[in-house]
Amino acid sequence: MDELYKIIEKPLITEKSNDLIEGNRVCFRVRKDANKVKIKEAIEKIFEVTVVDVNTLNVKGKNRRFGRNIGKTKGWKKAMVQLKDGDKIDFFEGA
């Protein structure tokens, strides 16, 4: 059970992901080693919703400059989850 909570790192709250919520899609930042089956199981058990489809995307790290030093941010994995009609996940319940 603890492994399911480690798969999903955090929800992605961006302008684009908020537009996807209208189409019953939700975006999450997930572990790089997570596959679609594990992501589906984790979201269904944690949020008690039915997942119809999972799309994943590897996001590359960007070059960043820190003073005169040049570094690179880490890459990460994004999961876009399609929920069954009628199901929803509220991130802003108190707002």
C-alpha positions in Angstrom: 0.0 0.0 0.0 2.8 2.4 0.8 4.3 1.7 -2.7 1.1 3.2 -4.3 1.6 6.5 -2.4 5.2 6.7 -3.6 4.3 6.4 -7.3 2.3 9.7 -7.4 4.6 12.6 -6.4 2.2 15.5 -6.8 -0.7 16.8 -8.9 0.2 19.3 -11.6 -1.7 22.5 -11.2 -1.0 24.6 -14.3 -3.1 26.6 -16.7 -3.1 23.8 -19.3 -3.9 21.1 -16.7 -6.8 23.2 -15.4 -8.2 23.3 -19.0 -8.0 19.5 -19.2 -10.1 19.1 -16.0 -13.1 20.3 -18.1 -12.6 17.1 -20.2 -12.4 14.9 -17.1 -8.6 14.6 -17.4 -6.1 15.2 -14.5 -2.3 15.6 -14.6 0.2 14.2 -12.1 3.9 14.2 -11.6 4.9 10.6 -11.1 8.1 8.5 -10.5 10.2 7.9 -13.6 10.1 4.1 -13.2 6.3 4.0 -12.9 4.4 2.4 -15.8 0.8 3.0 -16.9 -0.6 0.0 -15.1 1.0 1.1 -11.7 -0.2 4.6 -12.2 -3.8 3.5 -12.9 -3.8 1.2 -9.8 -2.4 4.0 -7.6 -4.9 6.6 -8.7 -7.9 4.3 -8.4 -7.0 3.2 -4.9 -5.9 6.5 -3.5 -8.7 8.8 -4.9 -11.4 6.1 -5.3 -12.2 6.9 -8.9 -12.3 4.8 -12.1 -9.5 5.4 -14.6 -10.3 5.0 -18.3 -7.0 5.9 -19.9 -3.5 6.9 -18.9 -1.0 8.8 -21.1 2.6 9.4 -20.0 5.2 11.8 -21.1 8.9 12.1 -20.2 9.7 15.8 -19.6 13.4 16.6 -20.2 15.4 18.7 -17.8 16.2 22.3 -18.8 19.5 24.1 -18.8 19.7 26.7 -16.0 22.2 29.2 -15.0 23.2 29.8 -11.4 25.4 32.9 -11.4 28.3 32.0 -13.6 27.7 28.3 -13.2 25.6 26.4 -15.8 23.6 23.4 -14.5 20.6 21.3 -15.6 17.3 20.5 -13.8 16.3 16.9 -13.5 13.9 15.3 -15.9 10.6 13.9 -14.7 7.5 12.0 -15.8 4.0 13.4 -16.4 0.9 11.3 -16.3 -2.4 12.5 -17.9 -5.3 10.4 -16.6 -8.7 10.2 -18.2 -11.4 9.6 -15.5 -14.8 8.0 -16.1 -17.7 10.4 -16.6 -19.1 11.5 -13.3 -15.9 10.9 -11.4 -13.7 13.8 -10.4 -10.7 14.6 -8.1 -11.0 18.0 -6.3 -7.6 19.6 -5.5 -9.2 22.8 -4.4 -11.9 21.5 -2.1 -11.5 24.2 0.5 -11.1 27.1 -2.0 
